[in-house]
Amino acid sequence: MITGLLGSVPDAAAVKTSFWKITDIQGFLEGENVAGVSIESDGSLALGPAWDSVVTRLDGVSYIWCAARDSKGRVYFGTGDNGRIYRWTRGQGAALLWETGAAEITCMAIDPADNLFAGSAPGGTVFRVGARGDTTRYFETGEESIWSLLQGKDGALYAGTGSHGKIYRITGPKKGSVHVETKDVNVVALAEAKDGTLLAGTASKGLLLRIDKTGSMRVIYDADADEVRAIAVLEDGSIAVGTNRTQAGKSGEGPSERSTGGDGRFGIDVTPQGGGKCGVFLVQSDGSARLLYAPPTDFIYALVPYDATSVLAATGESAALFRIGTDKKYSLLGVPEQKQILAIARGGGETYIATGNDAILYALGSGPAREGSYTSQPYDLHSVASWGKVIAGITGGGEVTWSTRSGLSEEPDEGWSPWSKAVPMKEGVPVESPAARFLQYRLGLKGSGSAGPVVSSIEVAFLARNLPPEIGSIQIFGPDNPYMEGGPEYRPPSISQTFAGGLKVEYNLPRVGPKQVSDASTAWARGIRTVTWEALDPNGDALRYNLSIKASDEKEWRRLVSDHPERLYSFDSESYPNGTYRVRVEATDTPDNPPGVALKSERLSTVFEIDNVPPRVEELRVSAGAARGGKTTVTVSGAAVDDDTRVSSIEYSVDGGDWTDIFPEDGIFDARRETFRFEVSDLAPGEHRITVRASDLDRNVAAAKVVTVTR
């Protein structure tokens, strides 16, 4: 399955014809299924190699780790987690040749006499299956694992091992020795250069090594990756390598940790770039390297030459088969349902693909498929839409057919309409499926002789039904929210208020003369209320807002503002009597819709209090206490009372001095009436003025004073 990693959004607003456009590779790679169709890097669909058949499916087996084809066309493959070796013969099917007793058969090589050699992990044993089916334990490396095997042109078998990074040269049953120690942890890939020298890819340093017949070694490429997992030598002697950066799936961590999962998603970037988890690089004979393509998958498992200037690359998490050229052009040739393509066996013009999760061997057709199909992903219009016509960019020969289905659920199910009849794709073909929220299309491509069609673009017209706006939470901010920026000492012509998310509102004050205040927020700014709300339109329409206010004992709403373009609004509440209020926010999509089509929604705020009457300071009394050293202590008591909201603070000042905060007698401001008692000490003989000031939640302030004479 192909599932796009990047979402798509409809182009236009309601009552305007919109278009679902697929004009590049990203759009086509968001599709759901391809069969016999390749998706090219230039953003087109064409007939590709046919996935002719499932050669064999191994029930109860997790992985086919490796595969090799002999000169007779027989395909050998090794499995995990049960360490079996199978042989598939055309017309006879798959036969189990050997249960080796190893956990994993990790790699294979075939000599010119069609004898098979297989490496294992853990255990480091080389198994041999003769051309006639006889089996022997051929060589014991004594290493933990064998990750790679190569049948050299010199007649020797080379084995790359872990976890000490040694390469063995094996010349016969139980005959072999260490050819080179790479000074890395694992040797995960082996190949032979055009001049006969040995090439090795390592993990965990991620090096490509060139090793001559004497065992002399030099680094020809440092991949800046965890491993050089695969090597393919092209006809001109250049070397393609597959590298992996991910730590979670490194070969050196053992078979049990070699990519046993994945979410099955697959997507691709239009431009090949470095920095991803894996990549295919071309290494020249002078050691220079350039990136050919970095697929957005987790892992590259295998590379094999495809022709003189391109390779086949197998990936996992998600599973995909690519053809990648030295000119940086690439094609997606297939996406099996399994989670990894672990191995590619190629020879005699035949190609076989081995997978993991589940263990299946596929045969890839030797030429272009005669016909193929491409199925898009279900496209979400975000509202029910009616369909227009489809226009496609098609060149080449053959024929392209078109069919669709639609539904109201994201995943197609029995509630969806059936596929419409496939019709030849012509200019302006109508979409026959019923109106719905989701639409899916299927293309059929058929070749004609040696020519086949090429689809470069798809454009589907639709008209989305208008949906009403949606209003989220409404918040009312009062004087507790900080207003002033810069802390002015005088009343300015305007004030500003900044809210969460960066929203900022400016409020113009009535033009009056300058007035110095001791606390700006409790004087000229205390009556300002700011309303903010969240709103969106499912169709992407522009919105306008009408705000109204109503007290709990009123029947009619009073308009605050009409046709307001912003999602916040401030008003002066000092002109409203004390009481409990709500604000109503009405959103309408009239800017983008004509009368009769435009829709609106409304939402009420939670209740909030408007309190413009200050509290009262009552029962203010003072009683003299003891005198000591000519100084007197007095006790002041009283009550702060508010008829509408809680008392929020009490302060006192002596003889016009600084204000001192005090707590009520019960220790907490939680009521409309709060009693207080405090002492003022060290009063000199004479008359003293003690002022008590109380504030409510809306920062209305009242004060009272008491005069006392001390002796």
N, C-alpha and C positions, 0 to 999 in steps of 0.2 A: 504494500500500500504506500502511496505517496501522500503525505499530508503536509501542507505548507506550514513553514514556521512563521511566515509573515502574513498578517491578516490583510484583508482588503476592505475598503470603505466605499460606499456608493458615491458617485461623482457629484450629484446635484441635489437641490432641495425639492420639496413637494410640488406637485402639479407642473413640474418641468420634466421633460423627457430626459432620462438619465441613461447611462450606458455602462454595462459591464464589459470592460475592455481587457483583452489578453493580447499583449503586443511584444512581450519579451520572454526570455527563458524563465524568469522568476514566475511569471504568470502561469506558464505551462507546467512548471515544476510544483505548483500548488495542487496539481491534479491528484486523483485518487487511484488511478490504475492505468497502466500501459501494457500492451501486449503486441509484440511485433512492430512496435513503433519506437524510434529513437527521438530524443529531445536534444536538439543541437544547441551549441553555445551561442549561435547567432539568433536564437529565439524562434526556432521553427520546429515543426513536427514533420517527420519523414518516415518511410518504411525502413525498419532496421532489421538486424538479425532476428530470426524467429527462435523463440524458446520452444523448440519442437515438442519436447515431451519431458515428463518426469521419468528418468531412466530407472530409478529405484528409490523407494522410501523405506527407511529402516525404522520400524516401530520399536520404541523402547530405547533408542539410542539418541544421545544428545547432540553429538558433533561428528561430522566428517572433517577431520583436521587436515588431511592431505590427500592428494590424488595424483596419479601418473598414468599416462597412456603408452602402451608398448607398440612395437612396429606392426603388430597384427590387428591393432585397433581395439585391443582389450584395455579396460580401464580398471586400475587397482585403486583402492581407497582404504584409508586407515581411520579408525574411530576412537572415540572416548565417550564415556568414561569406562569402557570395557576392553580396550586394547585389542580390537579385532582387525584382521586384514581380510578384505573382500576383493573379489574380482568379478567385474561385469563383462559379459560377452554378448554381443548383439545376437538376438534371437534366442538366447538362453537365460538371460537375466543375471541377477547377482548371486554369487555363491560365496559362502563363508569358507575361507581357506585356512584360517588359523586363529585360535584364541590364544594370544601370546602370553597371557597372564600379567602383562603390563597394564597400567592404568590408562595410558594414552599412547596412541601411535601418532607421532607428531610430524613426521616428514618421510618422504619417499624419493628414490632414484631408481632408474632402470638402466642396465648396461646394454651394449649392442646385441647381446645374446638374449635379450628379453628376460634376464633375471632381475627380480625385484629386491631392493634393499629398503628396509624400513627402520627408522629410529624411534626410540621410546623414551618416555618420561613418566615417573622417575625411574632410575635404574641404569640409564645409559647403555642399553644393549642395542646392537644392530642385528635385526632379523633378516634372513634371506628366504625368499620364495622362488624356487627355480621355475624356469619357463614351463616345465611339466607339472608344477604344483608341489614339488618336494620342499620341505621346510627345514631350516637349521638356524640355530643361534650362531650367527656368523662371527660376531666380534663383541668383546666386552671392553668398553672404554674405561670403566671404573669411575666415570663421572656421574653426577647426579642426573643429568638430562642430556639428550641429543635433540637439538633444535633444528638442524639443517643437514641435508645430505646433497652431495654432488658427485655424479659419475664423470670423472675427468677424461679428457681425450688421451691422457697418458696411460689409461687403463686402471688407474687407482681410484678408490672410493674415498672421498673426503667427508669427514663428519665434524660439524660445528657443535660444540658442547657448552654446557653451563654446569656449575656456576663459577668455574675458574677460567672461562674464556679460551679453552684450548681447541685447536683444530688437529684432528687425527688424519693421518694418511694410511689407508688400509689397502693392503695388496693381496689379501687372501684370507681364508678362514683362520681366525685367531692370529693373523699376521698384520701387524700395524704398529704405529708409534706416533708420538706427538710430532706434528709437522711444524707447528708454531704456537707460541703462547701470545695471545693478543693483548694481554694486560687489561682486558675489560672483563665484565662479568659473564656475558653470554654471547655466543656467536649464533645469530638467529637467521642469517641468510648467507648462501654461497652461490657463486656463479663463476663462469670462466670468461675472461676477456678474449678479444679477437686474437691476441698474440699468445694465448695459452696460459697466461698468468692467472692466478687465483684471485677472486674478489670475495671479500667477506664483509658482511654488515653486522655491527655489534650493538649490544645493549649492556650497560646503561649509559655509556658515554655517547652513543649514537655516532659511530665512526664508520666510514667506508675505507677498507684496507685493500691494498694491492700486495700480493705475496708471490714472490718468484719461486722457481723450482727448488732453490736452495733453502727456502724458508725465510729469506730476508723480507722484511715487512716495512711498509711505509703507509702513512695516512694520506689518502688522496681527496678526502672530503670529510669535514666535520659538520654534521648536520644541525648542530645546535638543537638536538632533540634527544629524547630518551633512547630511541633506537632507530637504526636503519633496518627495517623489517623485511624488505623485498628488493630484489635486484633483477633488472632485465637489460640485456645487452642488445643494442640495435645493430643493424647491418653496417652502419658507418663507424662502428666502434664506440659510439657514445653510450653512456650508461644511465639508465633511468633507475631511480631509487624511490622507494616508498618509505616515508619517515613518520614516526608517531611521537607526539609529545605527552600524551596522557600517561600518568603514572599508574592508574587503576588497572590497566590491562596489559602491563608489561610482561613479556614472555618470561622474564627471569623470575617472576613471582609464582610460577607454577601453574599447571593446567587448570587447577580449580579456580584460579583467579583470572583466567583468560577470557574475559568478555562473555559472561554467561547471561547477560540481560540486555537492557536497552528499552527505550520507550516506543520503538517502532516508528518514530517520526522521521521524516526525511524532507529536506529542503536544500536549496542550493543558492549561493550568491552568484550574481551575474559576473562579477569581476573576480578572477582568481587573485587572492592576496595571501601573504604569509601571516604568521601569528596564530593560525588555527591549531587544532589538535593534530592534524595530519596533513601531509602534502606529498606531491610527486615532483621530484626535481630531476633535471637533466645535467649530468656531470660529464664534462668534456675530457678529452685525453690529457689536457694540460692542468686538470684539477679545478677549473672554473665550473660553477654550477648556477643554474637559474631555475626558478620555480615555474613549473608548467601549469599546475592547478592544485588548489588546496580545498578539497571537498569539505563541506561542513558536517562531516561524520566524525565519529569518535576514533576510528581505527582503519588503517590500511592493512589488509592481510596478505595480499598477493599481487604480483605484477608479472605479466608475460608479454613478450613481443607479439604485436598483432599484425603489423606489416613493417615495411622498411622505416617508417617514420612515426609510429604510434605504438602504444601499449594498451593492454587491458588491465584495469585496476579493480580489485575486489575490496569492498569495504564492509564494515560492520557498525552497528548502532548508528545509523540504520544500514540495512543491507542494500547494496546497489552495485551494479556493474557499469563502469565507465570505459570509454575509449578516449585516450588522451594523446594528442599529437604534439610533436616537437614544435609546431607552430602555435601552441597554446590553445588550439581549438579542441573542444571536448564534446562528447556526446554521452547522454545517459542511455544505455542500451537495455536496461531491465532492472526491475525492482521486485524480487521475490517476496513472498509473505514471511519468510523466515527472518531471523534477526541478524544473521551474519552470513556473508559469503566468505568462506574460509580458505578455499583453494580453487585453482584453475588448472585443468589438465588440457594441454593443447598439442596437436600433432596430426599430420596427414590431412590438414584442412579441417579437422574437427576440433570442437571446443566443448569441454565439460565443466560444469560449475558445481561445486560442493558447498553445502550450507550447514549451519548450526542452528539449533533451536527452531526447527527440527532438522534431523539428519536426512537430507535429500540430495540426490545427484541429478542434475539437469543436463540435457543436451542442447547446445546452442547451434542453430542452423548455420550452415556454411555460407549461405548467401542471404540477400535481402528477403524478407518475408513477402509472399505474394499479397497478403492482406494483413491488416492490423487494426487495433482500436485504441482509442484514448478516451478516458472518462475523467471529466473535471471533478473538482470537489463540489459539494453542495454550497452554493453561493448564497450568503445571507444578505437580504435586502433590508433587514431590520424592521420591515413592515410588509403587509400584504401588498403585492404589486401585480399589475397586469402587464403582459408581455407584448412587445412589438415584433420587429423583424430582426434577423441576424444577418450580418455581413461578414464574410470571411475573405482573408487574403490568401489566394491559392494560386500556385504556379505548378508547372510540370504536367505530366500526363496522368492517366488513370482517372480515378473517381474518388470523391469524398462524400460520405453520407452523414446525415445529421439527425439526431433524435434527442428528445428531452423528457424529463419528468419533474414534477414539482410537489411540494408538501409544506407542512407547517412545523415540522420538527427538524432539528439539526441533523439527526441521523435518519437516512431513508428507512422507512418501515412500511407496514401494511397500510398505514394512513396516507402514504404518498400515492400520487397518480401513477398508473403504469407508464412504461416507456412509450412515447409516441412512435408512430411508424417511421422507420428510417427513410429519409427522402434525400435525393441528390442535393448537395449544397450548391445553390445558385444565388445570384444576387437578390437579396431581400426575401429570404425564406422566412415565413412566419413561424413563430413559436406556438405550437399547438397545445401546450400544457395549460391547465387551468390556473387562474390567478392564485398566488400563494406567496409565502415569505421566502422560501428557498427554491432555487432552481439548479438543476444539474443537467449537463449535456454530455452526449457521447458522439464521438466522431469515428467513422469507419473509413479506413484508407485502403484502396485497392490499386495495385499496379497494373500497368498495361505494357506488356513486353518488358523491355529493359528500363522503361521509365516509370516513375511513380510520382504521386502528388506530394507537394510541399505546402504545408499550412503555416503561414507566418503571423496571422492575427485572427482574432475572433472578437466581434463587437455585437453585443445583444442589447437592444433597446428595451427599456421598461419604464413604467409609470407607477411610482410608489403611491399608495394611498396615504392621505394626510393623517397624521396622528396628533393628538393634543399635546401641548407642552407638559413637562413634568416639573413640579416644584418640590424641592427638598426642604430641609429644615429652615425655619425662620428664627432669627435671633434678634432680640431687642437689647441694645446697649444703652445704659444710662450714664450718669456722672461718675460711676465707679471706674469706667474705662478712661484711661488717661487721654486728655484732650491736647494739652499744649505741647508743642515742639519748640524747645528753646526757653521755656519758662518766662514769658514776658511779665513785666511788672504792671503794664498798663493794658487796658482793654483794647485789643487790636481790631481792625475792620473785619477780619475773618479768622477762624480757627480751623485746625485740621485734626483728623482722627485716623489712625492707622490700625487695621484689624489683621487677624490671622490670615495668612495667604497673600499678604501684600496689598490688600484692598485699602484704599485711602479715600476719605471724603473731606471736602472743605465746606464749611458752613459760613455764610456771610451774615454778620451781625448787623442789627439796625444801626444806622449812622447816628451816634450820639457823641457828645464831647468826651474827652479822655477822663477816665475815672480810675484812680489808683485803688487796688483792692488788696486785702491781705491774703486771700485764697481765691484764685481765679475760678477754680472749678466749683466752688460753692456760691459764687456770686453770679456773674453774667453768663457762665457756661452751664450752670447746674440744670437748666431746663431742657437742654438739648437731648433728644433721643435719636439714636441711629438704628435703622432697621436694615438687616442684611439677610439674604436668602440665597439658596442654591436653586438653579433652574437649568434645564436643558430641553432641547427639542429633538425627538427621535429622528426627524427628517433633516435635521441640520438647519432649520429655518432661523432667521433672525427673530428676536422676541422683543416685545414692548410690555411694560408693566403698569398696572393701575393699582394704587394703594389707597385703602380706606381704613378708618378707625371708628370704633364704637365702644361706649362704656357698657358695663354689664347691665345697667338699668335702662338702657336705651334700646329702641327698636330699629332706628334708621342708621345706616352707615354714612359717615361723612368722608368725602373724598380728600385725601391728602395730596395726591399728585396723579396726573393722567399721562399716558403715553411716555412713560419714563424709560430711557434706554439702558440704565445701569441696574446692577443687582444690589444696590444699597441706596438708602435715602435717609436724610436727617430732617427733623422738624423740631420746632420749639414747643415744648409741652406746657409752658407757663400760662398759655391762654386756655388751658383745659382745666376744669374743676377737678378736685381730688376724686379719685375713684379707681376702680378696676377696669382695665381696658384690654381689647384685642386689636390686632392689626390684620387686615385681610389683604393678601397679595394675589392679584389676578395677572396671569401671563397669557399673552395672545400672540399668535404667529401671523398677524395681519401684514407685516412688512413684506412677506414672501408669498402671500396667498390672497386671492381676490375674495370679495364678499360672497358668502355662501359656501366657501371652501375653508376659510380660515377657522381655526378652532382656538378655544381658550380653556384654561384650568385655573382653579383658585385654591388657596390654602390659608387656614387661619393660624395665627401665632398662638403660643400659650399666653395665658393672662399675665399682665404686668400692672404695676401700680404707678399712678401719677400722683405725686404728693407735692404740692406747692406751698403748703402751710407749715411753718416751722413748729417744732415742739415748744412746749412751755416749761419754764423752770419755776416750780411751785414750792411752797412751804419752806422757803429758804430762811434758815435760822443760824445764828452764831451764838456760841456760849463760851465764855472765858474760862480758861483753865488756870493752872498754876503758873506763877511768875517766879523766875529765878534769874538772879544777876541783872535785874532791871529789864529782862525780856519776858514776854508773855506768849503762851501757846493758847490758841483758840480752836474750837471744833465747829466745823460748818456742816450742816445737814440739809437735805431737801429731796426733791423728786424731779425727774425729767419726764414729761408726759407728751406723747404724740397720739393724735386721734386716728391716724391712718397707717403708719408704718412703724417699724421698730426703731427705738432709739439706738444710735450706733456709736456715739462717743459723748463723753463729758469731759470738760476741761475747766481749769480755774486760773485766774490771774490775780495777783496782789499788787495793788497800787499801779496798775497799767504795765506791769512787768510781763515777762514771758509766760506763755500758756503752758500749763502742766496737765498731762492726761491723768485721769483717775478711772478706776473701775467701779461699777455699781456694787452695792453691798453684797449681792449674791455672786459676784465674781464674773458674770458673763452678761453680755448685751444680747438678750433674747426676748425682750418684751417691749410693749408700747409704754409701759411705766417702769422706770428704774429709779430706785432710791439710792442715795449716795450719802456718805459721811467721810470727812477727811479732816486732818489737823493742819493748821498753819502755825508754825513755831517761830520763835525768835523775833517776835514783833516788838519794836521799840515803843515807848510810851507815845501816845498821840492817836490821831484819827487815821484809820486805814480803810481802803475800799477793796473789797473782795468781790470779784465778778466771776460768775459761773456761766459757762456756755455749753449748750447741748446741740447735737446734730442728729438728724434722722438718716435713713438709708438713702434718701434723695439729696442729702447734703443741705437741706434747709437748716438754718441756724437761728437759734434764739438765745438771748442772754438775760441774766438778772444780776443785780448787785446788792450787796449788803454792806452797810457801814458800821464799823465797830471802833470804839475808843478804848485804848488800853492805857493803864496807869503805871 
